[in-house]
Amino acid sequence: QTWRLVLDRWPPGRMLRVPLGPLLGLAAARVADAGGSLQTVPPGYFVVDVLSGAGRIGLGPDVPTPGVATNGIELDIVVGYGADPERVPMPMRQALRQLAAGWYERRGDSAAAASPPAEVAALLAPYRPMRL
């Protein structure tokens, strides 16, 4: 999937940790000028790290600074496991099957859809990002 990250300013240290993952690439980048118009930033201004967990985007030394105080940066990132279903880890596929089967068995019961069963949560637990 392609998702849009909207930022006010570049992060300190010039390394942006992508909150979604796994990161497959950076599709487009735009920075607002002083008038608020978004200007395309060439991909050469960025180093995309797809190997470190959720992924990171490093900023080159000449990346433009947004000319507005809020929402001056737009990054279109591509995340996921790609188009091949076999690349999705088996525990995730199994969790989806169990979730769909459970919803089908309890259709019409809105309370059953409120939270995933413990078995599904256990299958997905290794893929949830941890925060300290």
Disulfide bonds with the S-S distance in Angstrom:
none
